Amino acid sequence: MAQRGNQLDSDKISCSICLDLLKDPVTLSCGHSYCMKCIKDHWDEEDRKRVYSCPQCRKTFTPRPVLEKNTVLAELVEELKKTGLGAAPADHCYAGPEDVACDVCTGRKLKATKSCLVCRASYCEKHLQPHYDAATFKKHKLVNPSKKLQENICSRHDEVMKIFCRTDRQIICYLCLMEEHKDHDTVSAAAERTEKQKELEGSRGNLQQRIKKQEKEELLLQQEVEDINASADEAVEHSEEIFTQLMRDVKQKVRSQQETQVSRVRELQEKLQQEVAELKRKDGELEKLSHTEDHEFLQSFSSLSALGESTHSSSSNTRPLTYFKEVTAAVSQTRDLLQDALRDGRTNISKTVSGVDVLLSEPQPEPKTRDEFLIYSREIILDPNTAHRKLLLSEGNRKVTFMDQEQSYSDDPDRFTRWWFQVLSRESLTGRCYWEVERRGRGVNVAVAYKNTSRAEWFGLNNKSWSLCCYPEGYIFYYNKVCTTVSGPPSSRVGVYLDHPAGILSFYSVSKTMTLLHRVQTSFTQRLHAGLGLYDSGSTAEFIKVK
């Protein structure tokens, strides 16, 4: 009984985290005790949530409790150490519902390490030791732990079945062999197992070869899928760049022709205005002449009545208007040719733009400078229907602030709840996009996510969102619960570049220069939304109107 009492005492002073005797024990307000280092490490993992819990009863504490050593427990641990008692066996050493329990253990039984066919019992490591030490047990047959020991005993003769009858294909005992199996083809069960084991290994070898062959074919098919997707993504991206440049060139050509023709017309306008002014002057002189005496009229008439030829040609040049119509017709023809090419299954789509009198440029390279990134800048507006009730939107729904009081938002299934203080953008993002976030406070998540990302998880803790967590001391990137420490210069502004067709997502530290913090290369399967998450009261984040 004393031994059982000591065992219970050692159970009570064991840490449920490390399963060892308590070291520098501390006791929480809920009554559970832990090693000081163990509970600190546990709470360090929960630090980002700002909610701390007891690993056993799950009671939560806010703010993080200050831990002090439990001197009474510490003295008790030291006394037990002096008596030579260790901690209770770890939970994984005890037998569960699916395990074979030791038949000798009393109270809570340990797992069995062997079963004895002679004793017809199972033993833990401690109670099995006599089978190794005592000569009496050395001839006993030990097998792996089994709940079906009785199945190894002949129900008729109550003897261990060690013989295999090939005639009847069953295991028998030696008394069965002496009776109804006397003239049958029999061998020892061990020999039959050895032979069948060889056959099994041969069958497994053939099966594994087939598995390897099938897996190889599966890999080839998967590679084909990836090649198809990559080729399609490349075609979409290349087409977008071609037609973007095409429209840029068309606009440039039209505007250039517009400027040239307007200049020509303005010049003719000025000449006409000069001629009209000269004609009006002469008309005035003639009108004045009409009121003079006969001799003066006749003397002056011949010199004043002669009119010079106009320098303006009366024929109108309509070619510029025709030019613009030709451009429109050429673009329409290109559209028709492209539609025909898509219907006919042709792949060389770029040849269909030959009807337009422009030169196509090469695909645009990846942006290098901030000015190049700003070409793809997007104005991001937040969606109030997704905002957590402790987030206040302002500045035309471009800015978000963490508030102590909940806001009066309506109920919406898209809204983030509980302690997920997050919000998504209203519009989805495709193609090439760039935006910048100005942040204030201890912790801000700058993220992108699919519309159907979980409303009960932080950005980056699933496979539908990508998140850069920005702290005063550095950055951490999260995706699908995988944490990656990111190094880079601290900055209050973060730039995000998205190339949706190419599957590229990049985060930059923006100051006087742009420094790449982290880049993701993947395949996006849905439209993305920009996201923001805040940790502390008073923290803010704002989508900047970049210029």
C-alpha positions in Angstrom: 0.0 0.0 0.0 2.9 2.4 0.8 4.4 1.7 -2.6 1.0 2.5 -4.3 0.8 5.7 -2.2 4.2 6.8 -3.3 3.4 6.1 -6.9 0.3 8.3 -6.6 2.4 11.0 -5.1 4.9 10.9 -7.9 2.0 11.1 -10.4 0.7 14.2 -8.8 4.0 16.1 -9.0 4.7 15.2 -12.6 4.5 17.9 -15.3 1.9 17.0 -17.9 3.9 18.7 -20.6 7.3 17.0 -20.3 6.0 14.0 -18.3 8.9 14.3 -15.8 9.1 15.4 -12.2 8.3 19.1 -11.8 11.3 21.4 -12.1 10.9 24.9 -10.6 7.2 24.1 -10.2 4.6 26.9 -10.7 0.8 26.6 -10.1 -1.8 28.4 -12.2 -5.0 30.0 -10.8 -6.9 27.0 -12.2 -4.9 24.7 -9.8 -2.7 22.9 -12.4 1.1 22.8 -11.9 3.9 22.7 -14.5 7.6 23.2 -14.8 8.3 26.9 -15.1 10.2 26.4 -18.4 7.5 24.1 -19.9 4.6 26.5 -19.3 6.7 29.5 -20.5 7.6 27.7 -23.7 3.9 26.8 -24.2 2.8 30.4 -23.7 5.5 31.7 -26.0 3.9 29.7 -28.8 0.5 31.4 -27.9 2.1 34.8 -27.6 0.8 36.0 -31.0 -2.8 35.3 -30.0 -2.5 37.4 -26.8 -4.7 34.7 -25.1 -2.9 32.2 -22.8 -4.4 28.8 -21.8 -3.9 25.9 -19.4 -2.8 22.8 -21.4 -5.0 20.6 -19.2 -8.3 22.4 -18.5 -8.0 25.0 -21.4 -8.9 27.8 -19.1 -7.7 31.1 -20.7 -5.9 34.1 -19.1 -5.5 37.6 -20.3 -3.1 39.2 -19.9 -0.2 36.7 -19.5 0.0 35.7 -15.8 3.2 36.4 -13.9 4.7 33.0 -12.8 6.1 32.4 -9.3 7.7 29.3 -8.0 5.6 27.0 -5.8 7.9 26.4 -2.9 5.8 23.7 -1.3 5.8 21.5 -4.4 9.5 22.2 -4.9 10.3 20.8 -1.5 8.0 17.8 -2.1 9.8 17.0 -5.3 13.2 17.2 -3.6 12.0 14.8 -0.8 10.8 12.3 -3.4 14.1 12.5 -5.2 16.0 11.7 -2.0 13.8 8.5 -1.6 14.9 7.4 -5.1 11.5 7.6 -6.6 11.3 8.8 -10.2 8.4 10.3 -12.0 5.4 8.2 -12.9 5.6 6.3 -16.2 4.7 8.5 -19.1 1.2 8.2 -20.4 2.3 6.5 -23.6 3.7 3.6 -21.4 0.2 2.8 -20.0 -2.1 0.4 -21.9 -4.9 2.0 -23.9 -8.1 0.4 -25.3 -6.2 -0.9 -28.4 -3.1 -2.1 -26.5 -2.3 -5.4 -24.8 -2.1 -4.8 -21.0 0.2 -6.6 -18.5 -1.7 -9.3 -16.7 0.4 -8.8 -13.5 0.1 -5.0 -13.1 -2.4 -3.8 -10.5 -4.2 -0.5 -10.7 -3.4 1.3 -14.0 -1.8 -1.4 -16.2 1.3 -0.9 -18.3 1.6 -2.0 -21.9 2.8 -5.6 -22.4 6.1 -6.1 -24.2 5.7 -9.9 -24.7 3.1 -12.7 -24.3 4.0 -16.2 -23.1 2.3 -19.1 -24.8 3.1 -21.4 -21.9 1.9 -19.1 -19.2 -0.8 -17.8 -21.4 -0.3 -14.4 -20.0 1.2 -11.0 -21.2 3.9 -9.1 -19.3 5.2 -5.6 -19.2 9.0 -5.1 -19.3 9.3 -5.3 -15.5 7.2 -8.4 -14.9 8.7 -10.1 -17.9 12.2 -10.1 -16.4 11.8 -13.5 -14.6 11.4 -15.2 -18.0 14.9 -14.0 -18.8 16.5 -14.6 -15.4 15.0 -17.8 -14.0 15.9 -21.1 -15.6 12.3 -22.3 -15.0 11.0 -20.0 -17.6 13.8 -20.2 -20.2 12.0 -22.8 -22.3 8.7 -20.8 -22.4 7.7 -19.6 -25.8 7.6 -15.8 -25.9 5.8 -14.0 -28.8 4.8 -10.4 -29.5 2.0 -9.1 -27.3 -1.3 -10.6 -28.3 -4.9 -10.4 -27.1 -5.6 -13.7 -28.9 -3.4 -16.0 -26.8 -6.3 -18.4 -26.4 -6.4 -18.9 -30.2 -3.0 -20.5 -30.0 -4.4 -23.1 -27.6 -6.2 -26.2 -28.9 -9.8 -26.1 -27.7 -10.0 -29.9 -27.5 -6.7 -30.8 -25.8 -5.8 -27.5 -24.1 -2.3 -27.6 -25.6 -0.2 -25.1 -27.6 -0.7 -25.6 -31.3 2.7 -25.7 -32.9 2.0 -28.0 -35.9 0.5 -27.1 -39.3 -1.5 -29.7 -41.2 -1.1 -29.0 -44.9 -3.9 -31.6 -45.8 -6.5 -29.7 -43.8 -4.7 -26.3 -43.9 -5.0 -25.7 -40.1 -2.8 -25.4 -37.0 -3.0 -28.3 -34.6 -1.4 -29.5 -31.3 0.7 -32.6 -31.0 -2.3 -34.6 -29.6 -4.4 -33.7 -32.7 -1.4 -35.1 -34.8 -1.6 -38.4 -32.8 -5.4 -38.7 -33.5 -7.4 -37.5 -36.5 -4.3 -36.0 -38.4 -2.1 -39.1 -38.0 -1.7 -39.8 -41.7 -1.8 -36.2 -42.9 1.0 -34.1 -44.4 2.2 -32.1 -41.4 5.1 -29.8 -40.7 6.0 -27.5 -37.8 4.1 -24.2 -37.8 7.5 -22.4 -37.8 8.7 -24.2 -40.9 5.5 -23.6 -42.7 5.7 -19.9 -41.8 9.3 -19.7 -43.1 8.2 -21.2 -46.5 5.1 -19.0 -46.8 7.2 -16.0 -45.8 9.4 -16.6 -48.8 6.4 -16.8 -51.1 5.0 -13.7 -49.5 8.3 -11.8 -50.1 8.2 -12.9 -53.7 4.6 -11.7 -54.1 5.5 -8.4 -52.4 8.5 -8.0 -54.7 6.3 -8.4 -57.8 3.7 -6.1 -56.3 6.3 -3.4 -55.5 7.6 -3.6 -59.0 4.1 -2.9 -60.3 3.6 -0.1 -57.8 6.9 1.5 -59.0 5.8 1.2 -62.6 2.4 2.7 -61.8 3.9 5.5 -59.7 6.3 6.3 -62.5 3.4 6.5 -65.0 1.5 8.6 -62.5 4.5 11.0 -62.2 4.6 11.3 -66.0 0.9 12.1 -66.1 1.4 14.7 -63.3 4.3 16.2 -65.2 2.1 16.4 -68.2 -0.6 18.2 -66.2 2.1 20.6 -64.9 3.4 21.2 -68.4 -0.1 21.9 -69.7 -0.8 24.3 -66.8 2.6 26.0 -67.3 2.1 26.3 -71.0 -1.4 27.7 -70.6 -0.3 30.2 -67.9 2.6 31.3 -70.2 0.3 31.7 -73.1 -2.2 33.8 -71.1 0.6 35.9 -69.7 2.3 36.3 -73.0 -1.0 37.2 -74.7 -1.8 39.7 -72.0 1.5 41.4 -72.5 1.3 41.3 -76.3 -2.2 42.9 -76.4 -1.3 45.4 -73.7 1.7 46.5 -75.8 -0.5 46.4 -79.0 -3.1 48.7 -77.5 -0.3 51.0 -76.3 1.2 51.2 -79.7 -2.2 51.7 -81.4 -2.9 54.6 -79.0 0.5 56.1 -79.7 0.1 55.9 -83.4 -3.4 57.4 -83.4 -2.4 60.2 -81.0 0.7 61.0 -83.1 -1.3 61.1 -86.3 -3.9 63.2 -84.5 -1.3 65.7 -83.4 0.2 65.9 -86.9 -3.1 66.5 -88.6 -4.4 69.0 -86.0 -1.1 70.9 -86.4 -1.6 71.0 -90.2 -5.2 72.3 -89.8 -4.1 74.9 -87.2 -1.5 76.2 -89.7 -4.2 76.5 -92.4 -6.5 78.2 -89.9 -3.8 80.8 -89.1 -3.3 81.6 -92.9 -7.0 81.9 -93.4 -7.3 84.3 -90.5 -4.5 86.4 -91.9 -6.1 86.5 -95.4 -9.5 87.4 -93.9 -8.0 90.2 -91.9 -6.3 91.5 -95.1 -9.5 91.3 -97.1 -11.5 93.1 -94.4 -8.9 95.9 -94.4 -9.2 96.3 -98.2 -13.0 96.1 -97.9 -12.8 99.0 -95.5 -10.6 101.1 -97.9 -13.0 100.3 -100.8 -16.0 101.3 -98.7 -14.2 104.6 -97.9 -13.4 105.1 -101.5 -17.0 104.8 -102.5 -17.7 108.1 -100.7 -15.0 110.2 -102.5 -15.3 112.6 -105.5 -15.2 111.3 -109.0 -11.7 112.3 -109.9 -10.3 110.8 -106.7 -12.4 107.7 -107.0 -11.2 107.0 -110.5 -7.6 107.6 -109.7 -7.6 105.3 -106.7 -10.0 102.6 -107.9 -7.5 100.7 -110.2 -4.9 100.3 -107.4 -7.4 99.3 -104.7 -9.7 97.0 -106.6 -7.1 94.4 -107.6 -7.3 91.4 -105.2 -4.5 89.0 -104.7 -5.0 85.2 -105.1 -5.8 83.2 -102.0 -3.0 81.0 -100.6 -5.5 78.5 -99.3 -6.6 75.6 -101.4 -10.3 75.0 -101.2 -10.0 71.3 -101.6 -10.4 69.5 -98.2 -8.0 66.7 -97.3 -10.1 64.0 -95.7 -7.3 61.4 -95.4 -6.9 61.8 -91.6 -10.5 60.8 -90.9 -10.1 57.8 -93.3 -6.9 56.9 -91.4 -8.7 56.6 -88.1 -11.4 54.5 -89.7 -8.8 52.2 -91.1 -7.2 51.7 -87.7 -10.6 50.8 -86.2 -11.2 48.4 -89.1 -7.8 46.8 -88.7 -8.3 46.2 -84.9 -11.8 44.7 -85.7 -10.1 42.5 -88.4 -7.6 41.4 -85.8 -10.4 40.4 -83.4 -12.1 38.4 -86.1 -8.8 36.7 -87.1 -8.1 35.8 -83.4 -11.6 34.4 -83.0 -11.1 32.3 -86.1 -7.7 31.1 -84.9 -9.2 30.0 -81.5 -12.1 28.2 -83.2 -9.7 26.4 -85.6 -7.3 25.4 -82.7 -4.3 27.3 -84.1 -1.7 28.1 -81.5 0.4 30.8 -83.3 -2.1 33.5 -82.3 0.4 36.4 -82.5 0.4 36.2 -86.3 -3.2 37.3 -86.4 -2.3 40.9 -85.4 -0.5 41.5 -88.7 -3.5 43.4 -90.0 -2.6 46.3 -87.7 0.1 48.8 -88.8 2.0 48.6 -85.5 5.1 46.8 -84.2 4.7 44.4 -81.3 7.2 44.7 -78.6 8.9 41.9 -76.6 7.2 40.7 -73.3 7.7 43.1 -70.5 10.5 42.2 -68.0 9.9 41.9 -64.3 9.8 45.3 -62.6 13.1 46.4 -61.0 12.5 50.0 -59.8 9.7 51.5 -57.8 8.7 53.5 -60.9 8.3 50.3 -62.9 6.2 48.7 -60.1 4.0 51.8 -60.0 2.9 51.1 -63.6 0.8 48.2 -62.1 -0.4 50.1 -59.0 -4.0 49.4 -57.9 -6.2 51.3 -55.5 -7.4 48.9 -52.8 -10.7 49.4 -51.1 -11.7 47.3 -48.0 -14.9 45.4 -47.8 -16.9 46.4 -44.6 -18.8 43.1 -44.8 -15.7 41.2 -44.0 -14.3 43.5 -41.3 -14.0 42.2 -37.7 -16.3 44.2 -35.4 -13.2 45.7 -33.5 -11.8 47.1 -36.8 -12.8 50.7 -37.8 -12.6 51.5 -41.5 -11.9 55.1 -42.6 -10.3 57.2 -45.4 -12.8 55.9 -47.9 -12.4 52.3 -46.6 -8.7 52.3 -47.3 -7.6 52.5 -43.7 -8.2 50.1 -40.8 -7.7 50.8 -37.0 -7.9 48.3 -34.1 -10.5 49.6 -31.6 -11.2 48.6 -28.0 -15.0 48.9 -28.6 -16.9 46.8 -31.2 -18.3 48.6 -34.2 -22.0 48.4 -35.1 -21.6 46.2 -38.2 -24.4 44.1 -39.5 -24.4 40.3 -39.3 -22.7 38.8 -42.4 -21.4 35.3 -43.0 -18.3 36.8 -44.7 -17.3 38.7 -41.5 -14.2 37.6 -39.4 -15.2 36.8 -35.8 -13.8 35.9 -32.4 -10.1 37.0 -32.2 -9.4 37.0 -35.9 -9.1 40.8 -36.3 -8.9 40.9 -40.1 -10.5 42.3 -43.2 -10.4 41.6 -47.0 -10.5 43.9 -50.0 -13.7 44.5 -51.9 -12.4 43.9 -55.4 -10.6 40.7 -56.5 -7.1 40.9 -58.0 -5.9 39.4 -61.3 -3.2 40.1 -63.8 -0.3 42.2 -62.6 -1.0 44.4 -59.5 1.0 46.4 -57.1 0.0 48.2 -53.9 1.6 49.6 -50.7 0.6 49.4 -47.1 1.5 52.0 -44.4 1.5 50.4 -41.0 1.6 51.6 -37.4 1.6 49.5 -34.2 3.2 46.4 -32.9 1.9 43.8 -35.3 0.3 44.0 -38.7 -0.5 41.2 -41.2 -0.1 42.1 -44.9 -1.8 39.3 -46.8 -3.5 38.0 -49.9 -6.2 35.4 -49.8 -8.9 33.6 -51.8 -12.5 34.9 -51.1 -13.4 31.6 -49.4 -10.5 31.6 -46.9 -11.5 30.5 -43.4 -13.1 33.2 -41.2 -11.9 31.3 -38.1 -8.1 31.3 -38.8 -5.3 33.9 -39.1 -4.1 34.6 -42.6 -1.4 32.1 -43.5 -2.7 29.3 -41.3 -4.3 27.5 -44.3 -3.6 26.9 -48.0 -5.9 29.7 -49.1 -4.0 32.7 -47.8 -0.4 34.0 -47.8 0.6 36.4 -45.0 3.7 38.6 -44.1 3.5 39.4 -40.4 5.3 42.7 -39.7 6.7 43.3 -36.2 9.1 46.1 -34.9 11.8 43.4 -34.6 11.4 41.8 -38.0 9.1 39.8 -40.4 7.6 36.3 -40.5 5.9 34.8 -43.5 3.1 32.2 -43.0 1.5 29.9 -45.5 -0.5 26.7 -44.7 0.7 26.8 -41.0 4.4 26.9 -42.1 6.4 29.7 -40.6 9.4 31.2 -42.4 11.6 33.9 -40.7 12.2 36.7 -43.1 15.2 39.1 -42.9 15.2 42.6 -44.3 15.4 46.3 -43.4 12.6 47.6 -41.1 10.2 50.0 -42.7 6.7 51.3 -42.0 5.7 50.7 -45.6 5.4 47.3 -47.3 4.9 46.9 -51.1 3.1 43.9 -52.5 3.6 42.8 -56.1 1.2 40.2 -57.6 1.6 38.5 -61.0 -1.5 36.3 -60.9 -1.0 34.4 -64.2 2.7 33.7 -63.4 1.9 32.7 -59.8 4.3 35.2 -58.4 3.7 37.0 -55.1 6.4 39.3 -53.7 6.7 41.5 -50.6 9.0 44.5 -50.4 10.3 46.8 -47.7 9.7 50.3 -49.2 11.8 53.4 -48.1 14.2 55.3 -50.4 14.8 52.0 -52.1 12.9 48.8 -52.5 14.2 45.6 -50.8 12.8 42.2 -51.6 11.6 40.5 -48.3 10.0 37.3 -49.6 8.8 35.9 -52.9 6.3 33.1 -53.5 6.2 31.0 -56.8 3.0 29.0 -57.0 -0.1 28.4 -59.1 -3.1 30.5 -58.1 -6.4 28.7 -58.7 -8.8 31.5 -57.8 -9.0 35.3 -57.9 -7.2 36.9 -54.9 -8.2 39.6 -52.5 -5.8 41.8 -50.5 -6.1 41.4 -46.7 -5.0 43.2 -43.5 -4.8 41.8 -40.0 -4.1 43.8 -36.7 -2.9 42.5 -33.3 -3.0 45.3 -30.8 -5.3 48.2 -29.8 -4.5 51.4 -31.7 -2.6 49.6 -34.5 -3.4 50.9 -38.0 -2.8 49.9 -41.6 -3.6 51.9 -44.7 -3.6 51.2 -48.5 -1.6 54.2 -49.8 -2.6 56.0 -53.0 0.7 55.6 -54.7 1.8 58.1 -57.4 
